[in-house]
Amino acid sequence: MPKSRIRKKSDYTPPTTATAVKLSSGRSWIAPLMLGLFLVGLIWIVVYYVTSAAWPIEAIGNWNIVIGFAFIAGGFGVSTQWK
């Protein structure tokens, strides 16, 4: 059985110029905003329970919980843009 030919040249040739990879995406504001919304929502709900519904807005009653969770949901919404 005949032997196969040995290749003289390798298939892979490395690139001659180096390409720079940009790591910054320009979205450095997303993480602080996300954490801020989480904290505002958490503080809103905690203040509502600790003050026995006297704060933050007494007139709307249990809707204060919905507002707190809306801030938290906004934080989750912003987190989808984080890279």
mmCIF file of the N, C-alpha and C atoms, coordinates in Angstrom:
data_MODEL
# 
_entry.id   MODEL 
# 
loop_
_atom_site.group_PDB 
_atom_site.id 
_atom_site.type_symbol 
_atom_site.label_atom_id 
_atom_site.label_alt_id 
_atom_site.label_comp_id 
_atom_site.label_asym_id 
_atom_site.label_entity_id 
_atom_site.label_seq_id 
_atom_site.pdbx_PDB_ins_code 
_atom_site.Cartn_x 
_atom_site.Cartn_y 
_atom_site.Cartn_z 
_atom_site.occupancy 
_atom_site.B_iso_or_equiv 
_atom_site.pdbx_formal_charge 
_atom_site.auth_seq_id 
_atom_site.auth_comp_id 
_atom_site.auth_asym_id 
_atom_site.auth_atom_id 
_atom_site.pdbx_PDB_model_num 
ATOM 1   N N  . MET A 1 1  ? 0.846   -1.161 0.000  1.00 0.00 ? 1  MET A N  1 
ATOM 2   C CA . MET A 1 1  ? 0.000   0.000  0.000  1.00 0.00 ? 1  MET A CA 1 
ATOM 3   C C  . MET A 1 1  ? 0.905   1.243  0.000  1.00 0.00 ? 1  MET A C  1 
ATOM 4   N N  . PRO A 1 2  ? 0.620   2.221  -0.868 1.00 0.00 ? 2  PRO A N  1 
ATOM 5   C CA . PRO A 1 2  ? 1.474   3.417  -0.939 1.00 0.00 ? 2  PRO A CA 1 
ATOM 6   C C  . PRO A 1 2  ? 1.252   4.337  0.257  1.00 0.00 ? 2  PRO A C  1 
ATOM 7   N N  . LYS A 1 3  ? 2.313   5.052  0.614  1.00 0.00 ? 3  LYS A N  1 
ATOM 8   C CA . LYS A 1 3  ? 2.234   6.009  1.713  1.00 0.00 ? 3  LYS A CA 1 
ATOM 9   C C  . LYS A 1 3  ? 1.592   7.298  1.217  1.00 0.00 ? 3  LYS A C  1 
ATOM 10  N N  . SER A 1 4  ? 0.884   7.970  2.147  1.00 0.00 ? 4  SER A N  1 
ATOM 11  C CA . SER A 1 4  ? 0.286   9.251  1.779  1.00 0.00 ? 4  SER A CA 1 
ATOM 12  C C  . SER A 1 4  ? 1.357   10.328 1.764  1.00 0.00 ? 4  SER A C  1 
ATOM 13  N N  . ARG A 1 5  ? 1.083   11.353 0.989  1.00 0.00 ? 5  ARG A N  1 
ATOM 14  C CA . ARG A 1 5  ? 2.041   12.446 0.880  1.00 0.00 ? 5  ARG A CA 1 
ATOM 15  C C  . ARG A 1 5  ? 2.119   13.251 2.166  1.00 0.00 ? 5  ARG A C  1 
ATOM 16  N N  . ILE A 1 6  ? 3.266   13.704 2.547  1.00 0.00 ? 6  ILE A N  1 
ATOM 17  C CA . ILE A 1 6  ? 3.450   14.561 3.716  1.00 0.00 ? 6  ILE A CA 1 
ATOM 18  C C  . ILE A 1 6  ? 3.352   15.996 3.242  1.00 0.00 ? 6  ILE A C  1 
ATOM 19  N N  . ARG A 1 7  ? 2.543   16.748 3.917  1.00 0.00 ? 7  ARG A N  1 
ATOM 20  C CA . ARG A 1 7  ? 2.364   18.147 3.528  1.00 0.00 ? 7  ARG A CA 1 
ATOM 21  C C  . ARG A 1 7  ? 3.579   18.958 3.944  1.00 0.00 ? 7  ARG A C  1 
ATOM 22  N N  . LYS A 1 8  ? 3.995   19.811 3.069  1.00 0.00 ? 8  LYS A N  1 
ATOM 23  C CA . LYS A 1 8  ? 5.149   20.662 3.329  1.00 0.00 ? 8  LYS A CA 1 
ATOM 24  C C  . LYS A 1 8  ? 4.734   21.948 4.046  1.00 0.00 ? 8  LYS A C  1 
ATOM 25  N N  . LYS A 1 9  ? 3.531   22.409 3.785  1.00 0.00 ? 9  LYS A N  1 
ATOM 26  C CA . LYS A 1 9  ? 3.058   23.672 4.327  1.00 0.00 ? 9  LYS A CA 1 
ATOM 27  C C  . LYS A 1 9  ? 1.924   23.401 5.325  1.00 0.00 ? 9  LYS A C  1 
ATOM 28  N N  . SER A 1 10 ? 1.938   24.112 6.442  1.00 0.00 ? 10 SER A N  1 
ATOM 29  C CA . SER A 1 10 ? 0.862   23.932 7.416  1.00 0.00 ? 10 SER A CA 1 
ATOM 30  C C  . SER A 1 10 ? -0.403  24.637 6.924  1.00 0.00 ? 10 SER A C  1 
ATOM 31  N N  . ASP A 1 11 ? -1.552  24.143 7.345  1.00 0.00 ? 11 ASP A N  1 
ATOM 32  C CA . ASP A 1 11 ? -2.830  24.722 6.929  1.00 0.00 ? 11 ASP A CA 1 
ATOM 33  C C  . ASP A 1 11 ? -3.100  26.051 7.615  1.00 0.00 ? 11 ASP A C  1 
ATOM 34  N N  . TYR A 1 12 ? -2.608  26.203 8.827  1.00 0.00 ? 12 TYR A N  1 
ATOM 35  C CA . TYR A 1 12 ? -2.912  27.409 9.597  1.00 0.00 ? 12 TYR A CA 1 
ATOM 36  C C  . TYR A 1 12 ? -1.789  28.416 9.451  1.00 0.00 ? 12 TYR A C  1 
ATOM 37  N N  . THR A 1 13 ? -2.169  29.622 9.067  1.00 0.00 ? 13 THR A N  1 
ATOM 38  C CA . THR A 1 13 ? -1.202  30.722 9.042  1.00 0.00 ? 13 THR A CA 1 
ATOM 39  C C  . THR A 1 13 ? -1.719  31.796 9.980  1.00 0.00 ? 13 THR A C  1 
ATOM 40  N N  . PRO A 1 14 ? -0.970  32.110 11.027 1.00 0.00 ? 14 PRO A N  1 
ATOM 41  C CA . PRO A 1 14 ? -1.450  33.106 11.981 1.00 0.00 ? 14 PRO A CA 1 
ATOM 42  C C  . PRO A 1 14 ? -1.536  34.484 11.349 1.00 0.00 ? 14 PRO A C  1 
ATOM 43  N N  . PRO A 1 15 ? -2.448  35.302 11.831 1.00 0.00 ? 15 PRO A N  1 
ATOM 44  C CA . PRO A 1 15 ? -2.583  36.652 11.269 1.00 0.00 ? 15 PRO A CA 1 
ATOM 45  C C  . PRO A 1 15 ? -1.324  37.474 11.556 1.00 0.00 ? 15 PRO A C  1 
ATOM 46  N N  . THR A 1 16 ? -1.007  38.351 10.620 1.00 0.00 ? 16 THR A N  1 
ATOM 47  C CA . THR A 1 16 ? 0.212   39.140 10.765 1.00 0.00 ? 16 THR A CA 1 
ATOM 48  C C  . THR A 1 16 ? -0.020  40.405 11.581 1.00 0.00 ? 16 THR A C  1 
ATOM 49  N N  . THR A 1 17 ? -1.235  40.938 11.590 1.00 0.00 ? 17 THR A N  1 
ATOM 50  C CA . THR A 1 17 ? -1.508  42.140 12.373 1.00 0.00 ? 17 THR A CA 1 
ATOM 51  C C  . THR A 1 17 ? -2.407  41.775 13.544 1.00 0.00 ? 17 THR A C  1 
ATOM 52  N N  . ALA A 1 18 ? -2.126  42.362 14.685 1.00 0.00 ? 18 ALA A N  1 
ATOM 53  C CA . ALA A 1 18 ? -2.934  42.115 15.873 1.00 0.00 ? 18 ALA A CA 1 
ATOM 54  C C  . ALA A 1 18 ? -4.163  43.022 15.847 1.00 0.00 ? 18 ALA A C  1 
ATOM 55  N N  . THR A 1 19 ? -5.295  42.456 16.203 1.00 0.00 ? 19 THR A N  1 
ATOM 56  C CA . THR A 1 19 ? -6.525  43.238 16.252 1.00 0.00 ? 19 THR A CA 1 
ATOM 57  C C  . THR A 1 19 ? -6.857  43.520 17.710 1.00 0.00 ? 19 THR A C  1 
ATOM 58  N N  . ALA A 1 20 ? -7.183  44.751 18.009 1.00 0.00 ? 20 ALA A N  1 
ATOM 59  C CA . ALA A 1 20 ? -7.517  45.148 19.371 1.00 0.00 ? 20 ALA A CA 1 
ATOM 60  C C  . ALA A 1 20 ? -8.979  44.840 19.649 1.00 0.00 ? 20 ALA A C  1 
ATOM 61  N N  . VAL A 1 21 ? -9.239  44.303 20.820 1.00 0.00 ? 21 VAL A N  1 
ATOM 62  C CA . VAL A 1 21 ? -10.590 43.992 21.230 1.00 0.00 ? 21 VAL A CA 1 
ATOM 63  C C  . VAL A 1 21 ? -11.040 45.055 22.222 1.00 0.00 ? 21 VAL A C  1 
ATOM 64  N N  . LYS A 1 22 ? -12.166 45.696 21.929 1.00 0.00 ? 22 LYS A N  1 
ATOM 65  C CA . LYS A 1 22 ? -12.697 46.732 22.807 1.00 0.00 ? 22 LYS A CA 1 
ATOM 66  C C  . LYS A 1 22 ? -13.568 46.065 23.868 1.00 0.00 ? 22 LYS A C  1 
ATOM 67  N N  . LEU A 1 23 ? -13.149 46.174 25.133 1.00 0.00 ? 23 LEU A N  1 
ATOM 68  C CA . LEU A 1 23 ? -13.881 45.529 26.209 1.00 0.00 ? 23 LEU A CA 1 
ATOM 69  C C  . LEU A 1 23 ? -14.986 46.402 26.781 1.00 0.00 ? 23 LEU A C  1 
ATOM 70  N N  . SER A 1 24 ? -14.854 47.682 26.693 1.00 0.00 ? 24 SER A N  1 
ATOM 71  C CA . SER A 1 24 ? -15.849 48.583 27.245 1.00 0.00 ? 24 SER A CA 1 
ATOM 72  C C  . SER A 1 24 ? -17.030 48.716 26.284 1.00 0.00 ? 24 SER A C  1 
ATOM 73  N N  . SER A 1 25 ? -18.222 48.508 26.809 1.00 0.00 ? 25 SER A N  1 
ATOM 74  C CA . SER A 1 25 ? -19.411 48.606 25.956 1.00 0.00 ? 25 SER A CA 1 
ATOM 75  C C  . SER A 1 25 ? -20.110 49.947 26.093 1.00 0.00 ? 25 SER A C  1 
ATOM 76  N N  . GLY A 1 26 ? -19.654 50.806 27.003 1.00 0.00 ? 26 GLY A N  1 
ATOM 77  C CA . GLY A 1 26 ? -20.266 52.107 27.168 1.00 0.00 ? 26 GLY A CA 1 
ATOM 78  C C  . GLY A 1 26 ? -21.545 52.087 27.978 1.00 0.00 ? 26 GLY A C  1 
ATOM 79  N N  . ARG A 1 27 ? -21.791 50.997 28.684 1.00 0.00 ? 27 ARG A N  1 
ATOM 80  C CA . ARG A 1 27 ? -23.008 50.891 29.482 1.00 0.00 ? 27 ARG A CA 1 
ATOM 81  C C  . ARG A 1 27 ? -22.670 50.795 30.966 1.00 0.00 ? 27 ARG A C  1 
ATOM 82  N N  . SER A 1 28 ? -21.820 51.659 31.431 1.00 0.00 ? 28 SER A N  1 
ATOM 83  C CA . SER A 1 28 ? -21.397 51.595 32.824 1.00 0.00 ? 28 SER A CA 1 
ATOM 84  C C  . SER A 1 28 ? -22.472 52.116 33.773 1.00 0.00 ? 28 SER A C  1 
ATOM 85  N N  . TRP A 1 29 ? -23.511 52.715 33.268 1.00 0.00 ? 29 TRP A N  1 
ATOM 86  C CA . TRP A 1 29 ? -24.578 53.263 34.098 1.00 0.00 ? 29 TRP A CA 1 
ATOM 87  C C  . TRP A 1 29 ? -25.630 52.226 34.462 1.00 0.00 ? 29 TRP A C  1 
ATOM 88  N N  . ILE A 1 30 ? -25.620 51.077 33.815 1.00 0.00 ? 30 ILE A N  1 
ATOM 89  C CA . ILE A 1 30 ? -26.693 50.094 34.014 1.00 0.00 ? 30 ILE A CA 1 
ATOM 90  C C  . ILE A 1 30 ? -26.618 49.437 35.386 1.00 0.00 ? 30 ILE A C  1 
ATOM 91  N N  . ALA A 1 31 ? -25.432 49.013 35.804 1.00 0.00 ? 31 ALA A N  1 
ATOM 92  C CA . ALA A 1 31 ? -25.313 48.336 37.095 1.00 0.00 ? 31 ALA A CA 1 
ATOM 93  C C  . ALA A 1 31 ? -25.705 49.250 38.259 1.00 0.00 ? 31 ALA A C  1 
ATOM 94  N N  . PRO A 1 32 ? -25.221 50.498 38.320 1.00 0.00 ? 32 PRO A N  1 
ATOM 95  C CA . PRO A 1 32 ? -25.671 51.353 39.429 1.00 0.00 ? 32 PRO A CA 1 
ATOM 96  C C  . PRO A 1 32 ? -27.176 51.644 39.403 1.00 0.00 ? 32 PRO A C  1 
ATOM 97  N N  . LEU A 1 33 ? -27.741 51.820 38.216 1.00 0.00 ? 33 LEU A N  1 
ATOM 98  C CA . LEU A 1 33 ? -29.183 52.060 38.118 1.00 0.00 ? 33 LEU A CA 1 
ATOM 99  C C  . LEU A 1 33 ? -29.967 50.843 38.584 1.00 0.00 ? 33 LEU A C  1 
ATOM 100 N N  . MET A 1 34 ? -29.534 49.653 38.164 1.00 0.00 ? 34 MET A N  1 
ATOM 101 C CA . MET A 1 34 ? -30.204 48.421 38.558 1.00 0.00 ? 34 MET A CA 1 
ATOM 102 C C  . MET A 1 34 ? -30.170 48.261 40.078 1.00 0.00 ? 34 MET A C  1 
ATOM 103 N N  . LEU A 1 35 ? -28.998 48.417 40.673 1.00 0.00 ? 35 LEU A N  1 
ATOM 104 C CA . LEU A 1 35 ? -28.890 48.283 42.125 1.00 0.00 ? 35 LEU A CA 1 
ATOM 105 C C  . LEU A 1 35 ? -29.676 49.375 42.847 1.00 0.00 ? 35 LEU A C  1 
ATOM 106 N N  . GLY A 1 36 ? -29.684 50.569 42.291 1.00 0.00 ? 36 GLY A N  1 
ATOM 107 C CA . GLY A 1 36 ? -30.457 51.656 42.881 1.00 0.00 ? 36 GLY A CA 1 
ATOM 108 C C  . GLY A 1 36 ? -31.945 51.362 42.897 1.00 0.00 ? 36 GLY A C  1 
ATOM 109 N N  . LEU A 1 37 ? -32.461 50.845 41.791 1.00 0.00 ? 37 LEU A N  1 
ATOM 110 C CA . LEU A 1 37 ? -33.888 50.501 41.737 1.00 0.00 ? 37 LEU A CA 1 
ATOM 111 C C  . LEU A 1 37 ? -34.225 49.378 42.713 1.00 0.00 ? 37 LEU A C  1 
ATOM 112 N N  . PHE A 1 38 ? -33.333 48.375 42.817 1.00 0.00 ? 38 PHE A N  1 
ATOM 113 C CA . PHE A 1 38 ? -33.554 47.305 43.786 1.00 0.00 ? 38 PHE A CA 1 
ATOM 114 C C  . PHE A 1 38 ? -33.617 47.869 45.206 1.00 0.00 ? 38 PHE A C  1 
ATOM 115 N N  . LEU A 1 39 ? -32.673 48.744 45.539 1.00 0.00 ? 39 LEU A N  1 
ATOM 116 C CA . LEU A 1 39 ? -32.624 49.301 46.891 1.00 0.00 ? 39 LEU A CA 1 
ATOM 117 C C  . LEU A 1 39 ? -33.812 50.214 47.190 1.00 0.00 ? 39 LEU A C  1 
ATOM 118 N N  . VAL A 1 40 ? -34.206 51.040 46.231 1.00 0.00 ? 40 VAL A N  1 
ATOM 119 C CA . VAL A 1 40 ? -35.356 51.929 46.445 1.00 0.00 ? 40 VAL A CA 1 
ATOM 120 C C  . VAL A 1 40 ? -36.622 51.098 46.674 1.00 0.00 ? 40 VAL A C  1 
ATOM 121 N N  . GLY A 1 41 ? -36.805 50.053 45.887 1.00 0.00 ? 41 GLY A N  1 
ATOM 122 C CA . GLY A 1 41 ? -37.975 49.189 46.069 1.00 0.00 ? 41 GLY A CA 1 
ATOM 123 C C  . GLY A 1 41 ? -37.970 48.490 47.411 1.00 0.00 ? 41 GLY A C  1 
ATOM 124 N N  . LEU A 1 42 ? -36.800 47.977 47.803 1.00 0.00 ? 42 LEU A N  1 
ATOM 125 C CA . LEU A 1 42 ? -36.693 47.300 49.090 1.00 0.00 ? 42 LEU A CA 1 
ATOM 126 C C  . LEU A 1 42 ? -36.926 48.267 50.243 1.00 0.00 ? 42 LEU A C  1 
ATOM 127 N N  . ILE A 1 43 ? -36.318 49.427 50.175 1.00 0.00 ? 43 ILE A N  1 
ATOM 128 C CA . ILE A 1 43 ? -36.499 50.427 51.238 1.00 0.00 ? 43 ILE A CA 1 
ATOM 129 C C  . ILE A 1 43 ? -37.955 50.888 51.310 1.00 0.00 ? 43 ILE A C  1 
ATOM 130 N N  . TRP A 1 44 ? -38.589 51.063 50.150 1.00 0.00 ? 44 TRP A N  1 
ATOM 131 C CA . TRP A 1 44 ? -40.001 51.490 50.110 1.00 0.00 ? 44 TRP A CA 1 
ATOM 132 C C  . TRP A 1 44 ? -40.878 50.489 50.865 1.00 0.00 ? 44 TRP A C  1 
ATOM 133 N N  . ILE A 1 45 ? -40.683 49.198 50.583 1.00 0.00 ? 45 ILE A N  1 
ATOM 134 C CA . ILE A 1 45 ? -41.500 48.165 51.224 1.00 0.00 ? 45 ILE A CA 1 
ATOM 135 C C  . ILE A 1 45 ? -41.183 48.064 52.715 1.00 0.00 ? 45 ILE A C  1 
ATOM 136 N N  . VAL A 1 46 ? -39.902 48.124 53.070 1.00 0.00 ? 46 VAL A N  1 
ATOM 137 C CA . VAL A 1 46 ? -39.518 48.032 54.488 1.00 0.00 ? 46 VAL A CA 1 
ATOM 138 C C  . VAL A 1 46 ? -40.073 49.212 55.278 1.00 0.00 ? 46 VAL A C  1 
ATOM 139 N N  . VAL A 1 47 ? -39.971 50.416 54.731 1.00 0.00 ? 47 VAL A N  1 
ATOM 140 C CA . VAL A 1 47 ? -40.507 51.596 55.422 1.00 0.00 ? 47 VAL A CA 1 
ATOM 141 C C  . VAL A 1 47 ? -42.020 51.470 55.592 1.00 0.00 ? 47 VAL A C  1 
ATOM 142 N N  . TYR A 1 48 ? -42.686 50.946 54.600 1.00 0.00 ? 48 TYR A N  1 
ATOM 143 C CA . TYR A 1 48 ? -44.140 50.765 54.683 1.00 0.00 ? 48 TYR A CA 1 
ATOM 144 C C  . TYR A 1 48 ? -44.504 49.836 55.838 1.00 0.00 ? 48 TYR A C  1 
ATOM 145 N N  . TYR A 1 49 ? -43.779 48.722 55.962 1.00 0.00 ? 49 TYR A N  1 
ATOM 146 C CA . TYR A 1 49 ? -44.093 47.778 57.029 1.00 0.00 ? 49 TYR A CA 1 
ATOM 147 C C  . TYR A 1 49 ? -43.652 48.271 58.397 1.00 0.00 ? 49 TYR A C  1 
ATOM 148 N N  . VAL A 1 50 ? -42.506 48.898 58.495 1.00 0.00 ? 50 VAL A N  1 
ATOM 149 C CA . VAL A 1 50 ? -41.987 49.345 59.787 1.00 0.00 ? 50 VAL A CA 1 
ATOM 150 C C  . VAL A 1 50 ? -42.850 50.458 60.374 1.00 0.00 ? 50 VAL A C  1 
ATOM 151 N N  . THR A 1 51 ? -43.360 51.349 59.537 1.00 0.00 ? 51 THR A N  1 
ATOM 152 C CA . THR A 1 51 ? -44.172 52.467 60.033 1.00 0.00 ? 51 THR A CA 1 
ATOM 153 C C  . THR A 1 51 ? -45.661 52.131 60.110 1.00 0.00 ? 51 THR A C  1 
ATOM 154 N N  . SER A 1 52 ? -46.006 50.896 59.949 1.00 0.00 ? 52 SER A N  1 
ATOM 155 C CA . SER A 1 52 ? -47.413 50.436 59.997 1.00 0.00 ? 52 SER A CA 1 
ATOM 156 C C  . SER A 1 52 ? -48.293 51.233 59.046 1.00 0.00 ? 52 SER A C  1 
ATOM 157 N N  . ALA A 1 53 ? -47.864 51.364 57.803 1.00 0.00 ? 53 ALA A N  1 
ATOM 158 C CA . ALA A 1 53 ? -48.585 51.996 56.699 1.00 0.00 ? 53 ALA A CA 1 
ATOM 159 C C  . ALA A 1 53 ? -48.731 53.503 56.843 1.00 0.00 ? 53 ALA A C  1 
ATOM 160 N N  . ALA A 1 54 ? -47.955 54.144 57.714 1.00 0.00 ? 54 ALA A N  1 
ATOM 161 C CA . ALA A 1 54 ? -48.015 55.602 57.836 1.00 0.00 ? 54 ALA A CA 1 
ATOM 162 C C  . ALA A 1 54 ? -47.115 56.287 56.806 1.00 0.00 ? 54 ALA A C  1 
ATOM 163 N N  . TRP A 1 55 ? -46.087 55.640 56.382 1.00 0.00 ? 55 TRP A N  1 
ATOM 164 C CA . TRP A 1 55 ? -45.153 56.161 55.379 1.00 0.00 ? 55 TRP A CA 1 
ATOM 165 C C  . TRP A 1 55 ? -45.030 55.159 54.261 1.00 0.00 ? 55 TRP A C  1 
ATOM 166 N N  . PRO A 1 56 ? -44.568 55.348 53.126 1.00 0.00 ? 56 PRO A N  1 
ATOM 167 C CA . PRO A 1 56 ? -44.214 56.555 52.414 1.00 0.00 ? 56 PRO A CA 1 
ATOM 168 C C  . PRO A 1 56 ? -45.424 57.376 51.994 1.00 0.00 ? 56 PRO A C  1 
ATOM 169 N N  . ILE A 1 57 ? -46.500 56.757 51.524 1.00 0.00 ? 57 ILE A N  1 
ATOM 170 C CA . ILE A 1 57 ? -47.700 57.524 51.158 1.00 0.00 ? 57 ILE A CA 1 
ATOM 171 C C  . ILE A 1 57 ? -48.878 56.858 51.866 1.00 0.00 ? 57 ILE A C  1 
ATOM 172 N N  . GLU A 1 58 ? -49.381 57.500 52.884 1.00 0.00 ? 58 GLU A N  1 
ATOM 173 C CA . GLU A 1 58 ? -50.423 56.891 53.716 1.00 0.00 ? 58 GLU A CA 1 
ATOM 174 C C  . GLU A 1 58 ? -51.751 56.740 52.976 1.00 0.00 ? 58 GLU A C  1 
ATOM 175 N N  . ALA A 1 59 ? -52.052 57.668 52.091 1.00 0.00 ? 59 ALA A N  1 
ATOM 176 C CA . ALA A 1 59 ? -53.366 57.690 51.441 1.00 0.00 ? 59 ALA A CA 1 
ATOM 177 C C  . ALA A 1 59 ? -53.615 56.507 50.501 1.00 0.00 ? 59 ALA A C  1 
ATOM 178 N N  . ILE A 1 60 ? -52.579 55.920 49.975 1.00 0.00 ? 60 ILE A N  1 
ATOM 179 C CA . ILE A 1 60 ? -52.802 54.845 48.997 1.00 0.00 ? 60 ILE A CA 1 
ATOM 180 C C  . ILE A 1 60 ? -52.781 53.452 49.621 1.00 0.00 ? 60 ILE A C  1 
ATOM 181 N N  . GLY A 1 61 ? -52.467 53.347 50.878 1.00 0.00 ? 61 GLY A N  1 
ATOM 182 C CA . GLY A 1 61 ? -52.577 52.078 51.599 1.00 0.00 ? 61 GLY A CA 1 
ATOM 183 C C  . GLY A 1 61 ? -51.661 50.989 51.068 1.00 0.00 ? 61 GLY A C  1 
ATOM 184 N N  . ASN A 1 62 ? -52.270 49.843 50.756 1.00 0.00 ? 62 ASN A N  1 
ATOM 185 C CA . ASN A 1 62 ? -51.489 48.681 50.328 1.00 0.00 ? 62 ASN A CA 1 
ATOM 186 C C  . ASN A 1 62 ? -50.867 48.833 48.938 1.00 0.00 ? 62 ASN A C  1 
ATOM 187 N N  . TRP A 1 63 ? -51.237 49.855 48.217 1.00 0.00 ? 63 TRP A N  1 
ATOM 188 C CA . TRP A 1 63 ? -50.616 50.086 46.913 1.00 0.00 ? 63 TRP A CA 1 
ATOM 189 C C  . TRP A 1 63 ? -49.144 50.454 47.063 1.00 0.00 ? 63 TRP A C  1 
ATOM 190 N N  . ASN A 1 64 ? -48.722 50.817 48.281 1.00 0.00 ? 64 ASN A N  1 
ATOM 191 C CA . ASN A 1 64 ? -47.303 51.060 48.521 1.00 0.00 ? 64 ASN A CA 1 
ATOM 192 C C  . ASN A 1 64 ? -46.462 49.809 48.236 1.00 0.00 ? 64 ASN A C  1 
ATOM 193 N N  . ILE A 1 65 ? -47.015 48.641 48.518 1.00 0.00 ? 65 ILE A N  1 
ATOM 194 C CA . ILE A 1 65 ? -46.307 47.393 48.233 1.00 0.00 ? 65 ILE A CA 1 
ATOM 195 C C  . ILE A 1 65 ? -46.139 47.227 46.725 1.00 0.00 ? 65 ILE A C  1 
ATOM 196 N N  . VAL A 1 66 ? -47.184 47.558 45.983 1.00 0.00 ? 66 VAL A N  1 
ATOM 197 C CA . VAL A 1 66 ? -47.119 47.461 44.518 1.00 0.00 ? 66 VAL A CA 1 
ATOM 198 C C  . VAL A 1 66 ? -46.058 48.419 43.975 1.00 0.00 ? 66 VAL A C  1 
ATOM 199 N N  . ILE A 1 67 ? -45.982 49.610 44.534 1.00 0.00 ? 67 ILE A N  1 
ATOM 200 C CA . ILE A 1 67 ? -44.975 50.578 44.082 1.00 0.00 ? 67 ILE A CA 1 
ATOM 201 C C  . ILE A 1 67 ? -43.574 50.061 44.375 1.00 0.00 ? 67 ILE A C  1 
ATOM 202 N N  . GLY A 1 68 ? -43.384 49.485 45.566 1.00 0.00 ? 68 GLY A N  1 
ATOM 203 C CA . GLY A 1 68 ? -42.077 48.911 45.897 1.00 0.00 ? 68 GLY A CA 1 
ATOM 204 C C  . GLY A 1 68 ? -41.693 47.797 44.947 1.00 0.00 ? 68 GLY A C  1 
ATOM 205 N N  . PHE A 1 69 ? -42.627 46.904 44.655 1.00 0.00 ? 69 PHE A N  1 
ATOM 206 C CA . PHE A 1 69 ? -42.338 45.823 43.717 1.00 0.00 ? 69 PHE A CA 1 
ATOM 207 C C  . PHE A 1 69 ? -42.152 46.342 42.286 1.00 0.00 ? 69 PHE A C  1 
ATOM 208 N N  . ALA A 1 70 ? -42.784 47.454 41.955 1.00 0.00 ? 70 ALA A N  1 
ATOM 209 C CA . ALA A 1 70 ? -42.587 48.042 40.629 1.00 0.00 ? 70 ALA A CA 1 
ATOM 210 C C  . ALA A 1 70 ? -41.145 48.546 40.484 1.00 0.00 ? 70 ALA A C  1 
ATOM 211 N N  . PHE A 1 71 ? -40.594 49.143 41.548 1.00 0.00 ? 71 PHE A N  1 
ATOM 212 C CA . PHE A 1 71 ? -39.191 49.544 41.503 1.00 0.00 ? 71 PHE A CA 1 
ATOM 213 C C  . PHE A 1 71 ? -38.282 48.325 41.333 1.00 0.00 ? 71 PHE A C  1 
ATOM 214 N N  . ILE A 1 72 ? -38.577 47.260 42.061 1.00 0.00 ? 72 ILE A N  1 
ATOM 215 C CA . ILE A 1 72 ? -37.773 46.040 41.957 1.00 0.00 ? 72 ILE A CA 1 
ATOM 216 C C  . ILE A 1 72 ? -37.899 45.437 40.559 1.00 0.00 ? 72 ILE A C  1 
ATOM 217 N N  . ALA A 1 73 ? -39.110 45.415 40.008 1.00 0.00 ? 73 ALA A N  1 
ATOM 218 C CA . ALA A 1 73 ? -39.307 44.898 38.647 1.00 0.00 ? 73 ALA A CA 1 
ATOM 219 C C  . ALA A 1 73 ? -38.570 45.772 37.635 1.00 0.00 ? 73 ALA A C  1 
ATOM 220 N N  . GLY A 1 74 ? -38.549 47.084 37.877 1.00 0.00 ? 74 GLY A N  1 
ATOM 221 C CA . GLY A 1 74 ? -37.772 47.969 37.002 1.00 0.00 ? 74 GLY A CA 1 
ATOM 222 C C  . GLY A 1 74 ? -36.293 47.638 37.049 1.00 0.00 ? 74 GLY A C  1 
ATOM 223 N N  . GLY A 1 75 ? -35.799 47.277 38.229 1.00 0.00 ? 75 GLY A N  1 
ATOM 224 C CA . GLY A 1 75 ? -34.401 46.843 38.349 1.00 0.00 ? 75 GLY A CA 1 
ATOM 225 C C  . GLY A 1 75 ? -34.123 45.597 37.543 1.00 0.00 ? 75 GLY A C  1 
ATOM 226 N N  . PHE A 1 76 ? -35.060 44.640 37.572 1.00 0.00 ? 76 PHE A N  1 
ATOM 227 C CA . PHE A 1 76 ? -34.901 43.437 36.756 1.00 0.00 ? 76 PHE A CA 1 
ATOM 228 C C  . PHE A 1 76 ? -34.980 43.775 35.260 1.00 0.00 ? 76 PHE A C  1 
ATOM 229 N N  . GLY A 1 77 ? -35.834 44.712 34.907 1.00 0.00 ? 77 GLY A N  1 
ATOM 230 C CA . GLY A 1 77 ? -35.927 45.135 33.502 1.00 0.00 ? 77 GLY A CA 1 
ATOM 231 C C  . GLY A 1 77 ? -34.637 45.772 33.020 1.00 0.00 ? 77 GLY A C  1 
ATOM 232 N N  . VAL A 1 78 ? -34.028 46.592 33.860 1.00 0.00 ? 78 VAL A N  1 
ATOM 233 C CA . VAL A 1 78 ? -32.759 47.229 33.491 1.00 0.00 ? 78 VAL A CA 1 
ATOM 234 C C  . VAL A 1 78 ? -31.651 46.182 33.417 1.00 0.00 ? 78 VAL A C  1 
ATOM 235 N N  . SER A 1 79 ? -31.735 45.150 34.267 1.00 0.00 ? 79 SER A N  1 
ATOM 236 C CA . SER A 1 79 ? -30.667 44.142 34.277 1.00 0.00 ? 79 SER A CA 1 
ATOM 237 C C  . SER A 1 79 ? -30.577 43.355 32.977 1.00 0.00 ? 79 SER A C  1 
ATOM 238 N N  . THR A 1 80 ? -31.633 43.355 32.183 1.00 0.00 ? 80 THR A N  1 
ATOM 239 C CA . THR A 1 80 ? -31.567 42.641 30.899 1.00 0.00 ? 80 THR A CA 1 
ATOM 240 C C  . THR A 1 80 ? -30.669 43.349 29.900 1.00 0.00 ? 80 THR A C  1 
ATOM 241 N N  . GLN A 1 81 ? -30.340 44.612 30.144 1.00 0.00 ? 81 GLN A N  1 
ATOM 242 C CA . GLN A 1 81 ? -29.472 45.373 29.241 1.00 0.00 ? 81 GLN A CA 1 
ATOM 243 C C  . GLN A 1 81 ? -28.002 45.288 29.643 1.00 0.00 ? 81 GLN A C  1 
ATOM 244 N N  . TRP A 1 82 ? -27.714 44.637 30.769 1.00 0.00 ? 82 TRP A N  1 
ATOM 245 C CA . TRP A 1 82 ? -26.346 44.562 31.289 1.00 0.00 ? 82 TRP A CA 1 
ATOM 246 C C  . TRP A 1 82 ? -25.551 43.532 30.513 1.00 0.00 ? 82 TRP A C  1 
ATOM 247 N N  . LYS A 1 83 ? -24.349 43.914 30.076 1.00 0.00 ? 83 LYS A N  1 
ATOM 248 C CA . LYS A 1 83 ? -23.492 42.980 29.337 1.00 0.00 ? 83 LYS A CA 1 
ATOM 249 C C  . LYS A 1 83 ? -22.270 42.657 30.133 1.00 0.00 ? 83 LYS A C  1 
# 
